[in-house]
């Protein structure tokens, strides 16, 4: 299952994004972070949602102009 290619079928829910962040933290994180992956997963989630929010606001701003 871990080797299957991820192909989203549409918008991801917040839970799905958090689970994906946790998977990335446990799969690719260094050994000392794998013992407690939740802080790193939270960092990934914060980054992903912040980045996405910025892109959304840029799209809205471009439409208004």
N, CA, C, O and CB atoms as a CASP TS submission, in Angstrom:
PFRMAT TS
TARGET T0000
AUTHOR 0000-0000-0000
METHOD Language model
MODEL 1
PARENT N/A
ATOM      1  N   UNK     1       0.821  -1.193   0.000  1.00  0.00           N
ATOM      2  CA  UNK     1       0.000   0.000   0.000  1.00  0.00           C
ATOM      3  C   UNK     1       0.863   1.255   0.000  1.00  0.00           C
ATOM      4  O   UNK     1       0.513   2.243  -0.645  1.00  0.00           O
ATOM      5  CB  UNK     1      -0.933  -0.001   1.201  1.00  0.00           C
ATOM      6  N   UNK     2       1.988   1.231   0.715  1.00  0.00           N
ATOM      7  CA  UNK     2       2.849   2.403   0.773  1.00  0.00           C
ATOM      8  C   UNK     2       3.493   2.697  -0.586  1.00  0.00           C
ATOM      9  O   UNK     2       3.889   3.831  -0.856  1.00  0.00           O
ATOM     10  CB  UNK     2       3.928   2.206   1.833  1.00  0.00           C
ATOM     11  N   UNK     3       3.594   1.682  -1.430  1.00  0.00           N
ATOM     12  CA  UNK     3       4.226   1.872  -2.729  1.00  0.00           C
ATOM     13  C   UNK     3       3.241   2.291  -3.813  1.00  0.00           C
ATOM     14  O   UNK     3       3.638   2.575  -4.943  1.00  0.00           O
ATOM     15  CB  UNK     3       4.920   0.608  -3.145  1.00  0.00           C
ATOM     16  N   UNK     4       1.951   2.329  -3.468  1.00  0.00           N
ATOM     17  CA  UNK     4       0.959   2.729  -4.447  1.00  0.00           C
ATOM     18  C   UNK     4       1.068   4.219  -4.723  1.00  0.00           C
ATOM     19  O   UNK     4       1.363   5.010  -3.827  1.00  0.00           O
ATOM     20  CB  UNK     4      -0.448   2.372  -3.967  1.00  0.00           C
ATOM     21  N   UNK     5       0.829   4.588  -5.966  1.00  0.00           N
ATOM     22  CA  UNK     5       0.878   5.997  -6.335  1.00  0.00           C
ATOM     23  C   UNK     5      -0.394   6.676  -5.857  1.00  0.00           C
ATOM     24  O   UNK     5      -1.496   6.168  -6.059  1.00  0.00           O
ATOM     25  CB  UNK     5       1.055   6.171  -7.867  1.00  0.00           C
ATOM     26  N   UNK     6      -0.230   7.830  -5.220  1.00  0.00           N
ATOM     27  CA  UNK     6      -1.374   8.576  -4.699  1.00  0.00           C
ATOM     28  C   UNK     6      -1.953   9.438  -5.798  1.00  0.00           C
ATOM     29  O   UNK     6      -1.276  10.306  -6.349  1.00  0.00           O
ATOM     30  CB  UNK     6      -0.971   9.443  -3.486  1.00  0.00           C
ATOM     31  N   UNK     7      -3.208   9.192  -6.109  1.00  0.00           N
ATOM     32  CA  UNK     7      -3.906   9.985  -7.114  1.00  0.00           C
ATOM     33  C   UNK     7      -5.183  10.524  -6.498  1.00  0.00           C
ATOM     34  O   UNK     7      -6.164   9.791  -6.370  1.00  0.00           O
ATOM     35  CB  UNK     7      -4.212   9.145  -8.390  1.00  0.00           C
ATOM     36  N   UNK     8      -5.189  11.799  -6.111  1.00  0.00           N
ATOM     37  CA  UNK     8      -6.393  12.353  -5.478  1.00  0.00           C
ATOM     38  C   UNK     8      -7.564  12.381  -6.442  1.00  0.00           C
ATOM     39  O   UNK     8      -7.402  12.602  -7.642  1.00  0.00           O
ATOM     40  CB  UNK     8      -6.122  13.760  -4.956  1.00  0.00           C
ATOM     41  N   UNK     9      -8.737  12.154  -5.894  1.00  0.00           N
ATOM     42  CA  UNK     9      -9.961  12.143  -6.694  1.00  0.00           C
ATOM     43  C   UNK     9     -10.683  13.480  -6.638  1.00  0.00           C
ATOM     44  O   UNK     9     -11.797  13.590  -7.149  1.00  0.00           O
ATOM     45  CB  UNK     9     -10.889  11.037  -6.219  1.00  0.00           C
ATOM     46  N   UNK    10     -10.093  14.480  -6.045  1.00  0.00           N
ATOM     47  CA  UNK    10     -10.710  15.789  -5.893  1.00  0.00           C
ATOM     48  C   UNK    10     -10.051  16.486  -4.710  1.00  0.00           C
ATOM     49  O   UNK    10      -8.884  16.245  -4.404  1.00  0.00           O
ATOM     50  CB  UNK    10     -12.256  15.672  -5.694  1.00  0.00           C
ATOM     51  N   UNK    11     -10.807  17.344  -4.055  1.00  0.00           N
ATOM     52  CA  UNK    11     -10.279  18.042  -2.887  1.00  0.00           C
ATOM     53  C   UNK    11     -10.065  17.068  -1.742  1.00  0.00           C
ATOM     54  O   UNK    11     -10.883  16.178  -1.508  1.00  0.00           O
ATOM     55  CB  UNK    11     -11.223  19.172  -2.457  1.00  0.00           C
ATOM     56  N   UNK    12      -8.960  17.244  -1.032  1.00  0.00           N
ATOM     57  CA  UNK    12      -8.663  16.413   0.124  1.00  0.00           C
ATOM     58  C   UNK    12      -9.271  17.044   1.372  1.00  0.00           C
ATOM     59  O   UNK    12      -9.301  18.266   1.513  1.00  0.00           O
ATOM     60  CB  UNK    12      -7.136  16.227   0.291  1.00  0.00           C
ATOM     61  N   UNK    13      -9.747  16.203   2.264  1.00  0.00           N
ATOM     62  CA  UNK    13     -10.250  16.712   3.529  1.00  0.00           C
ATOM     63  C   UNK    13      -9.063  17.041   4.433  1.00  0.00           C
ATOM     64  O   UNK    13      -7.933  16.630   4.166  1.00  0.00           O
ATOM     65  CB  UNK    13     -11.204  15.683   4.208  1.00  0.00           C
ATOM     66  N   UNK    14      -9.330  17.778   5.492  1.00  0.00           N
ATOM     67  CA  UNK    14      -8.270  18.151   6.427  1.00  0.00           C
ATOM     68  C   UNK    14      -7.648  16.912   7.066  1.00  0.00           C
ATOM     69  O   UNK    14      -6.438  16.874   7.288  1.00  0.00           O
ATOM     70  CB  UNK    14      -8.817  19.088   7.514  1.00  0.00           C
ATOM     71  N   UNK    15      -8.452  15.914   7.359  1.00  0.00           N
ATOM     72  CA  UNK    15      -7.952  14.677   7.966  1.00  0.00           C
ATOM     73  C   UNK    15      -7.007  13.961   7.004  1.00  0.00           C
ATOM     74  O   UNK    15      -5.964  13.456   7.419  1.00  0.00           O
ATOM     75  CB  UNK    15      -9.125  13.747   8.358  1.00  0.00           C
ATOM     76  N   UNK    16      -7.367  13.915   5.725  1.00  0.00           N
ATOM     77  CA  UNK    16      -6.511  13.264   4.736  1.00  0.00           C
ATOM     78  C   UNK    16      -5.172  13.980   4.598  1.00  0.00           C
ATOM     79  O   UNK    16      -4.135  13.334   4.442  1.00  0.00           O
ATOM     80  CB  UNK    16      -7.215  13.210   3.384  1.00  0.00           C
ATOM     81  N   UNK    17      -5.188  15.295   4.654  1.00  0.00           N
ATOM     82  CA  UNK    17      -3.951  16.064   4.563  1.00  0.00           C
ATOM     83  C   UNK    17      -3.094  15.802   5.797  1.00  0.00           C
ATOM     84  O   UNK    17      -1.881  15.632   5.681  1.00  0.00           O
ATOM     85  CB  UNK    17      -4.251  17.577   4.417  1.00  0.00           C
ATOM     86  N   UNK    18      -3.710  15.769   6.974  1.00  0.00           N
ATOM     87  CA  UNK    18      -2.949  15.499   8.200  1.00  0.00           C
ATOM     88  C   UNK    18      -2.347  14.103   8.180  1.00  0.00           C
ATOM     89  O   UNK    18      -1.204  13.916   8.598  1.00  0.00           O
ATOM     90  CB  UNK    18      -3.843  15.661   9.430  1.00  0.00           C
ATOM     91  N   UNK    19      -3.096  13.127   7.701  1.00  0.00           N
ATOM     92  CA  UNK    19      -2.561  11.766   7.612  1.00  0.00           C
ATOM     93  C   UNK    19      -1.401  11.686   6.626  1.00  0.00           C
ATOM     94  O   UNK    19      -0.425  10.976   6.869  1.00  0.00           O
ATOM     95  CB  UNK    19      -3.663  10.789   7.199  1.00  0.00           C
ATOM     96  N   UNK    20      -1.503  12.401   5.533  1.00  0.00           N
ATOM     97  CA  UNK    20      -0.408  12.423   4.559  1.00  0.00           C
ATOM     98  C   UNK    20       0.834  13.081   5.161  1.00  0.00           C
ATOM     99  O   UNK    20       1.950  12.621   4.923  1.00  0.00           O
ATOM    100  CB  UNK    20      -0.837  13.170   3.276  1.00  0.00           C
ATOM    101  N   UNK    21       0.652  14.148   5.935  1.00  0.00           N
ATOM    102  CA  UNK    21       1.776  14.801   6.604  1.00  0.00           C
ATOM    103  C   UNK    21       2.429  13.851   7.606  1.00  0.00           C
ATOM    104  O   UNK    21       3.653  13.809   7.724  1.00  0.00           O
ATOM    105  CB  UNK    21       1.309  16.088   7.313  1.00  0.00           C
ATOM    106  N   UNK    22       1.608  13.094   8.323  1.00  0.00           N
ATOM    107  CA  UNK    22       2.143  12.112   9.269  1.00  0.00           C
ATOM    108  C   UNK    22       2.910  11.022   8.541  1.00  0.00           C
ATOM    109  O   UNK    22       3.962  10.584   9.008  1.00  0.00           O
ATOM    110  CB  UNK    22       1.015  11.495  10.101  1.00  0.00           C
ATOM    111  N   UNK    23       2.396  10.584   7.405  1.00  0.00           N
ATOM    112  CA  UNK    23       3.102   9.566   6.622  1.00  0.00           C
ATOM    113  C   UNK    23       4.459  10.081   6.165  1.00  0.00           C
ATOM    114  O   UNK    23       5.458   9.366   6.242  1.00  0.00           O
ATOM    115  CB  UNK    23       2.264   9.141   5.407  1.00  0.00           C
ATOM    116  N   UNK    24       4.493  11.318   5.692  1.00  0.00           N
ATOM    117  CA  UNK    24       5.760  11.892   5.245  1.00  0.00           C
ATOM    118  C   UNK    24       6.747  12.014   6.396  1.00  0.00           C
ATOM    119  O   UNK    24       7.938  11.749   6.229  1.00  0.00           O
ATOM    120  CB  UNK    24       5.528  13.260   4.609  1.00  0.00           C
ATOM    121  N   UNK    25       6.253  12.416   7.564  1.00  0.00           N
ATOM    122  CA  UNK    25       7.133  12.584   8.726  1.00  0.00           C
ATOM    123  C   UNK    25       7.719  11.243   9.170  1.00  0.00           C
ATOM    124  O   UNK    25       8.882  11.179   9.567  1.00  0.00           O
ATOM    125  CB  UNK    25       6.364  13.236   9.891  1.00  0.00           C
ATOM    126  N   UNK    26       6.927  10.176   9.108  1.00  0.00           N
ATOM    127  CA  UNK    26       7.428   8.872   9.550  1.00  0.00           C
ATOM    128  C   UNK    26       8.253   8.176   8.474  1.00  0.00           C
ATOM    129  O   UNK    26       9.160   7.406   8.789  1.00  0.00           O
ATOM    130  CB  UNK    26       6.270   7.980   9.959  1.00  0.00           C
ATOM    131  N   UNK    27       7.949   8.438   7.226  1.00  0.00           N
ATOM    132  CA  UNK    27       8.658   7.756   6.146  1.00  0.00           C
ATOM    133  C   UNK    27       9.999   8.406   5.821  1.00  0.00           C
ATOM    134  O   UNK    27      10.976   7.709   5.547  1.00  0.00           O
ATOM    135  CB  UNK    27       7.798   7.725   4.907  1.00  0.00           C
ATOM    136  N   UNK    28      10.052   9.720   5.849  1.00  0.00           N
ATOM    137  CA  UNK    28      11.251  10.410   5.382  1.00  0.00           C
ATOM    138  C   UNK    28      12.011  11.152   6.475  1.00  0.00           C
ATOM    139  O   UNK    28      13.100  11.669   6.225  1.00  0.00           O
ATOM    140  CB  UNK    28      10.880  11.371   4.314  1.00  0.00           C
ATOM    141  N   UNK    29      11.458  11.212   7.670  1.00  0.00           N
ATOM    142  CA  UNK    29      12.120  11.935   8.754  1.00  0.00           C
ATOM    143  C   UNK    29      13.311  11.175   9.301  1.00  0.00           C
ATOM    144  O   UNK    29      13.390   9.955   9.153  1.00  0.00           O
ATOM    145  CB  UNK    29      11.140  12.216   9.870  1.00  0.00           C
ATOM    146  N   UNK    30      14.247  11.887   9.938  1.00  0.00           N
ATOM    147  CA  UNK    30      15.373  11.202  10.566  1.00  0.00           C
ATOM    148  C   UNK    30      14.901  10.335  11.736  1.00  0.00           C
ATOM    149  O   UNK    30      13.800  10.522  12.254  1.00  0.00           O
ATOM    150  CB  UNK    30      16.417  12.222  11.048  1.00  0.00           C
ATOM    151  N   UNK    31      15.733   9.401  12.137  1.00  0.00           N
ATOM    152  CA  UNK    31      15.363   8.424  13.162  1.00  0.00           C
ATOM    153  C   UNK    31      14.880   9.076  14.454  1.00  0.00           C
ATOM    154  O   UNK    31      13.887   8.632  15.031  1.00  0.00           O
ATOM    155  CB  UNK    31      16.540   7.526  13.462  1.00  0.00           C
ATOM    156  N   UNK    32      15.560  10.116  14.915  1.00  0.00           N
ATOM    157  CA  UNK    32      15.172  10.735  16.180  1.00  0.00           C
ATOM    158  C   UNK    32      13.821  11.427  16.093  1.00  0.00           C
ATOM    159  O   UNK    32      13.168  11.609  17.121  1.00  0.00           O
ATOM    160  CB  UNK    32      16.223  11.727  16.614  1.00  0.00           C
ATOM    161  N   UNK    33      13.376  11.820  14.897  1.00  0.00           N
ATOM    162  CA  UNK    33      12.054  12.428  14.749  1.00  0.00           C
ATOM    163  C   UNK    33      10.968  11.379  14.537  1.00  0.00           C
ATOM    164  O   UNK    33       9.790  11.664  14.751  1.00  0.00           O
ATOM    165  CB  UNK    33      12.056  13.410  13.587  1.00  0.00           C
ATOM    166  N   UNK    34      11.342  10.181  14.122  1.00  0.00           N
ATOM    167  CA  UNK    34      10.354   9.124  13.910  1.00  0.00           C
ATOM    168  C   UNK    34       9.815   8.585  15.229  1.00  0.00           C
ATOM    169  O   UNK    34       8.729   8.006  15.269  1.00  0.00           O
ATOM    170  CB  UNK    34      10.963   7.989  13.099  1.00  0.00           C
ATOM    171  N   UNK    35      10.567   8.773  16.302  1.00  0.00           N
ATOM    172  CA  UNK    35      10.084   8.316  17.608  1.00  0.00           C
ATOM    173  C   UNK    35       8.873   9.123  18.052  1.00  0.00           C
ATOM    174  O   UNK    35       7.983   8.584  18.711  1.00  0.00           O
ATOM    175  CB  UNK    35      11.197   8.417  18.659  1.00  0.00           C
ATOM    176  N   UNK    36       8.822  10.388  17.707  1.00  0.00           N
ATOM    177  CA  UNK    36       7.687  11.261  18.012  1.00  0.00           C
ATOM    178  C   UNK    36       7.422  12.129  16.777  1.00  0.00           C
ATOM    179  O   UNK    36       7.849  13.283  16.739  1.00  0.00           O
ATOM    180  CB  UNK    36       7.968  12.152  19.291  1.00  0.00           C
ATOM    181  N   UNK    37       6.730  11.597  15.773  1.00  0.00           N
ATOM    182  CA  UNK    37       6.586  12.302  14.489  1.00  0.00           C
ATOM    183  C   UNK    37       5.523  13.398  14.479  1.00  0.00           C
ATOM    184  O   UNK    37       5.447  14.160  13.515  1.00  0.00           O
ATOM    185  CB  UNK    37       6.263  11.317  13.421  1.00  0.00           C
ATOM    186  N   UNK    38       4.707  13.498  15.517  1.00  0.00           N
ATOM    187  CA  UNK    38       3.608  14.460  15.480  1.00  0.00           C
ATOM    188  C   UNK    38       4.051  15.919  15.350  1.00  0.00           C
ATOM    189  O   UNK    38       3.431  16.656  14.583  1.00  0.00           O
ATOM    190  CB  UNK    38       2.785  14.312  16.712  1.00  0.00           C
ATOM    191  N   UNK    39       5.097  16.378  16.062  1.00  0.00           N
ATOM    192  CA  UNK    39       5.513  17.778  15.865  1.00  0.00           C
ATOM    193  C   UNK    39       5.959  18.072  14.426  1.00  0.00           C
ATOM    194  O   UNK    39       5.637  19.126  13.877  1.00  0.00           O
ATOM    195  CB  UNK    39       6.650  18.117  16.824  1.00  0.00           C
ATOM    196  N   UNK    40       6.698  17.138  13.820  1.00  0.00           N
ATOM    197  CA  UNK    40       7.151  17.339  12.439  1.00  0.00           C
ATOM    198  C   UNK    40       5.960  17.290  11.481  1.00  0.00           C
ATOM    199  O   UNK    40       5.896  18.073  10.534  1.00  0.00           O
ATOM    200  CB  UNK    40       8.204  16.269  12.045  1.00  0.00           C
ATOM    201  N   UNK    41       5.028  16.386  11.718  1.00  0.00           N
ATOM    202  CA  UNK    41       3.830  16.308  10.885  1.00  0.00           C
ATOM    203  C   UNK    41       3.024  17.598  10.997  1.00  0.00           C
ATOM    204  O   UNK    41       2.469  18.072  10.006  1.00  0.00           O
ATOM    205  CB  UNK    41       2.963  15.097  11.288  1.00  0.00           C
ATOM    206  N   UNK    42       2.958  18.167  12.196  1.00  0.00           N
ATOM    207  CA  UNK    42       2.244  19.427  12.386  1.00  0.00           C
ATOM    208  C   UNK    42       2.937  20.557  11.629  1.00  0.00           C
ATOM    209  O   UNK    42       2.271  21.423  11.062  1.00  0.00           O
ATOM    210  CB  UNK    42       2.146  19.771  13.882  1.00  0.00           C
ATOM    211  N   UNK    43       4.274  20.553  11.616  1.00  0.00           N
ATOM    212  CA  UNK    43       5.013  21.556  10.849  1.00  0.00           C
ATOM    213  C   UNK    43       4.689  21.433   9.362  1.00  0.00           C
ATOM    214  O   UNK    43       4.471  22.438   8.686  1.00  0.00           O
ATOM    215  CB  UNK    43       6.532  21.407  11.081  1.00  0.00           C
ATOM    216  N   UNK    44       4.659  20.206   8.858  1.00  0.00           N
ATOM    217  CA  UNK    44       4.322  19.985   7.458  1.00  0.00           C
ATOM    218  C   UNK    44       2.905  20.480   7.163  1.00  0.00           C
ATOM    219  O   UNK    44       2.664  21.128   6.145  1.00  0.00           O
ATOM    220  CB  UNK    44       4.455  18.495   7.101  1.00  0.00           C
ATOM    221  N   UNK    45       1.973  20.166   8.066  1.00  0.00           N
ATOM    222  CA  UNK    45       0.583  20.576   7.873  1.00  0.00           C
ATOM    223  C   UNK    45       0.466  22.098   7.885  1.00  0.00           C
ATOM    224  O   UNK    45      -0.211  22.679   7.036  1.00  0.00           O
ATOM    225  CB  UNK    45      -0.316  19.964   8.961  1.00  0.00           C
ATOM    226  N   UNK    46       1.124  22.739   8.845  1.00  0.00           N
ATOM    227  CA  UNK    46       1.076  24.208   8.922  1.00  0.00           C
ATOM    228  C   UNK    46       1.640  24.828   7.651  1.00  0.00           C
ATOM    229  O   UNK    46       1.085  25.793   7.124  1.00  0.00           O
ATOM    230  CB  UNK    46       1.860  24.717  10.153  1.00  0.00           C
ATOM    231  N   UNK    47       2.737  24.273   7.165  1.00  0.00           N
ATOM    232  CA  UNK    47       3.353  24.786   5.946  1.00  0.00           C
ATOM    233  C   UNK    47       2.408  24.588   4.750  1.00  0.00           C
ATOM    234  O   UNK    47       2.225  25.494   3.937  1.00  0.00           O
ATOM    235  CB  UNK    47       4.711  24.084   5.688  1.00  0.00           C
ATOM    236  N   UNK    48       1.823  23.413   4.657  1.00  0.00           N
ATOM    237  CA  UNK    48       0.958  23.104   3.515  1.00  0.00           C
ATOM    238  C   UNK    48      -0.291  23.977   3.514  1.00  0.00           C
ATOM    239  O   UNK    48      -0.712  24.453   2.460  1.00  0.00           O
ATOM    240  CB  UNK    48       0.561  21.626   3.530  1.00  0.00           C
ATOM    241  N   UNK    49      -0.877  24.187   4.669  1.00  0.00           N
ATOM    242  CA  UNK    49      -2.104  24.985   4.707  1.00  0.00           C
ATOM    243  C   UNK    49      -1.800  26.467   4.550  1.00  0.00           C
ATOM    244  O   UNK    49      -2.590  27.198   3.951  1.00  0.00           O
ATOM    245  CB  UNK    49      -2.859  24.742   6.015  1.00  0.00           C
ATOM    246  N   UNK    50      -0.678  26.919   5.073  1.00  0.00           N
ATOM    247  CA  UNK    50      -0.287  28.322   4.896  1.00  0.00           C
ATOM    248  C   UNK    50       0.008  28.591   3.426  1.00  0.00           C
ATOM    249  O   UNK    50      -0.448  29.595   2.878  1.00  0.00           O
ATOM    250  CB  UNK    50       0.950  28.670   5.769  1.00  0.00           C
ATOM    251  N   UNK    51       0.748  27.723   2.795  1.00  0.00           N
ATOM    252  CA  UNK    51       1.097  27.865   1.391  1.00  0.00           C
ATOM    253  C   UNK    51      -0.169  27.841   0.534  1.00  0.00           C
ATOM    254  O   UNK    51      -0.318  28.647  -0.384  1.00  0.00           O
ATOM    255  CB  UNK    51       2.070  26.748   0.956  1.00  0.00           C
ATOM    256  N   UNK    52      -1.067  26.928   0.835  1.00  0.00           N
ATOM    257  CA  UNK    52      -2.303  26.804   0.078  1.00  0.00           C
ATOM    258  C   UNK    52      -3.174  28.047   0.263  1.00  0.00           C
ATOM    259  O   UNK    52      -3.777  28.529  -0.695  1.00  0.00           O
ATOM    260  CB  UNK    52      -3.069  25.546   0.506  1.00  0.00           C
ATOM    261  N   UNK    53      -3.242  28.565   1.485  1.00  0.00           N
ATOM    262  CA  UNK    53      -4.055  29.758   1.741  1.00  0.00           C
ATOM    263  C   UNK    53      -3.514  30.953   0.964  1.00  0.00           C
ATOM    264  O   UNK    53      -4.285  31.756   0.440  1.00  0.00           O
ATOM    265  CB  UNK    53      -4.090  30.078   3.248  1.00  0.00           C
ATOM    266  N   UNK    54      -2.204  31.069   0.890  1.00  0.00           N
ATOM    267  CA  UNK    54      -1.592  32.171   0.150  1.00  0.00           C
ATOM    268  C   UNK    54      -1.939  32.056  -1.330  1.00  0.00           C
ATOM    269  O   UNK    54      -2.267  33.051  -1.976  1.00  0.00           O
ATOM    270  CB  UNK    54      -0.057  32.181   0.348  1.00  0.00           C
ATOM    271  N   UNK    55      -1.866  30.851  -1.857  1.00  0.00           N
ATOM    272  CA  UNK    55      -2.176  30.656  -3.268  1.00  0.00           C
ATOM    273  C   UNK    55      -3.645  30.972  -3.541  1.00  0.00           C
ATOM    274  O   UNK    55      -3.971  31.554  -4.575  1.00  0.00           O
ATOM    275  CB  UNK    55      -1.848  29.217  -3.698  1.00  0.00           C
ATOM    276  N   UNK    56      -4.524  30.595  -2.627  1.00  0.00           N
ATOM    277  CA  UNK    56      -5.940  30.877  -2.802  1.00  0.00           C
ATOM    278  C   UNK    56      -6.185  32.387  -2.842  1.00  0.00           C
ATOM    279  O   UNK    56      -6.940  32.875  -3.683  1.00  0.00           O
ATOM    280  CB  UNK    56      -6.759  30.230  -1.675  1.00  0.00           C
ATOM    281  N   UNK    57      -5.542  33.124  -1.928  1.00  0.00           N
ATOM    282  CA  UNK    57      -5.750  34.567  -1.891  1.00  0.00           C
ATOM    283  C   UNK    57      -5.177  35.238  -3.143  1.00  0.00           C
ATOM    284  O   UNK    57      -5.725  36.233  -3.616  1.00  0.00           O
ATOM    285  CB  UNK    57      -5.112  35.163  -0.631  1.00  0.00           C
ATOM    286  N   UNK    58      -4.082  34.700  -3.679  1.00  0.00           N
ATOM    287  CA  UNK    58      -3.517  35.248  -4.914  1.00  0.00           C
ATOM    288  C   UNK    58      -4.473  35.025  -6.086  1.00  0.00           C
ATOM    289  O   UNK    58      -4.639  35.902  -6.933  1.00  0.00           O
ATOM    290  CB  UNK    58      -2.145  34.606  -5.213  1.00  0.00           C
ATOM    291  N   UNK    59      -5.096  33.857  -6.129  1.00  0.00           N
ATOM    292  CA  UNK    59      -6.048  33.573  -7.207  1.00  0.00           C
ATOM    293  C   UNK    59      -7.236  34.509  -7.135  1.00  0.00           C
ATOM    294  O   UNK    59      -7.698  35.017  -8.157  1.00  0.00           O
ATOM    295  CB  UNK    59      -6.523  32.119  -7.143  1.00  0.00           C
ATOM    296  N   UNK    60      -7.734  34.739  -5.925  1.00  0.00           N
ATOM    297  CA  UNK    60      -8.887  35.629  -5.738  1.00  0.00           C
ATOM    298  C   UNK    60      -8.510  37.062  -6.122  1.00  0.00           C
ATOM    299  O   UNK    60      -9.296  37.759  -6.764  1.00  0.00           O
ATOM    300  CB  UNK    60      -9.391  35.577  -4.266  1.00  0.00           C
ATOM    301  N   UNK    61      -7.307  37.504  -5.731  1.00  0.00           N
ATOM    302  CA  UNK    61      -6.868  38.845  -6.043  1.00  0.00           C
ATOM    303  C   UNK    61      -6.729  39.045  -7.559  1.00  0.00           C
ATOM    304  O   UNK    61      -7.070  40.108  -8.078  1.00  0.00           O
ATOM    305  CB  UNK    61      -5.548  39.136  -5.344  1.00  0.00           C
ATOM    306  N   UNK    62      -6.232  38.034  -8.259  1.00  0.00           N
ATOM    307  CA  UNK    62      -6.082  38.134  -9.710  1.00  0.00           C
ATOM    308  C   UNK    62      -7.449  38.216 -10.401  1.00  0.00           C
ATOM    309  O   UNK    62      -7.604  38.913 -11.403  1.00  0.00           O
ATOM    310  CB  UNK    62      -5.287  36.930 -10.248  1.00  0.00           C
ATOM    311  N   UNK    63      -8.427  37.503  -9.859  1.00  0.00           N
ATOM    312  CA  UNK    63      -9.765  37.533 -10.463  1.00  0.00           C
ATOM    313  C   UNK    63     -10.414  38.898 -10.294  1.00  0.00           C
ATOM    314  O   UNK    63     -11.165  39.340 -11.164  1.00  0.00           O
ATOM    315  CB  UNK    63     -10.658  36.452  -9.842  1.00  0.00           C
ATOM    316  N   UNK    64     -10.128  39.573  -9.179  1.00  0.00           N
ATOM    317  CA  UNK    64     -10.737  40.882  -8.926  1.00  0.00           C
ATOM    318  C   UNK    64     -10.151  41.955  -9.822  1.00  0.00           C
ATOM    319  O   UNK    64     -10.822  42.948 -10.102  1.00  0.00           O
ATOM    320  CB  UNK    64     -10.558  41.276  -7.470  1.00  0.00           C
ATOM    321  N   UNK    65      -8.924  41.786 -10.277  1.00  0.00           N
ATOM    322  CA  UNK    65      -8.257  42.798 -11.103  1.00  0.00           C
ATOM    323  C   UNK    65      -8.663  42.682 -12.500  1.00  0.00           C
ATOM    324  O   UNK    65      -8.202  43.453 -13.343  1.00  0.00           O
ATOM    325  CB  UNK    65      -6.779  42.698 -11.010  1.00  0.00           C
TER
END
